[in-house]
């Protein structure tokens, strides 16, 4: 940890922990691995949605046919 980011503070209500510099400014945040993993999954999901936003929608029946054809249903 750098000399400027030595201290951390905790907010009791949400269990948030911040790394602060010597002036007390927040410079980082400490997350549990579980929370970090969930955030990364959400970020991935949003990237997939953005990537596919221009695709034509497909009906539920159309998707079932596709899955049957691929042997997945």
N, C-alpha and C positions, 0 to 999 in steps of 0.2 A: 504494500500500500504506500502511496506517495506521502511525502511530508505534509502536503496541503490537504489531503483527504484522510485525516486520521480519525476524526470523531464520527460517531453515528448517533442519530436520535431516533426515537420510536414514538409513533402515534398510537396510542392505546386502542382507539376505536376500531381500526382496520388492520392493525398489526403491521403497518407500513414502517419500513426502516430506511432512513436516508443517510448517505454519506455527505458530510459537510466539510467545507474548507475552514481555514482559521477565522475567516470573517463571518462564519455561520451560514454561508450560502449553500444551498443544496447542490451537490455536484454529481450525485449518483443515487441509485436506489438498490436495495437488497431485496431479492425475491426468493421465495422457496423454489425448489426445483419443480415441484408440482405446478405452482402458479406460472413459472417461466414456460414450462412445457405446454400448458393450456394456451398461453399467449402466442407461442410459436405456432401451434396448431391453428389458432384463429387467423393468424397472419397468412399462413399457407392457404387456408380456405378462401380468404379474401383475394389472394393472388389468383387462385384458380377461377373464382367468379369473374374477376376482371379480365382474365385471359379468354374466357368463354362468353363474355357478354354479347358478342355479335352473332352467336350461334342461333340457328332457328330452333324454337321450342319443339318438343316432341310430346305426343300424347302418352298417357299411361299405357294404352293398348299398344301403341307403337313401340314403346320401351319393352313391354313384355314380349312382343314378337322378336325384337332384337336379341333379348336375353335367351329366349328359347332357341333361336337360330345358332347362338354361340354355345349352347349347351349349359348355360348358367342357371336355367330354371327348369 
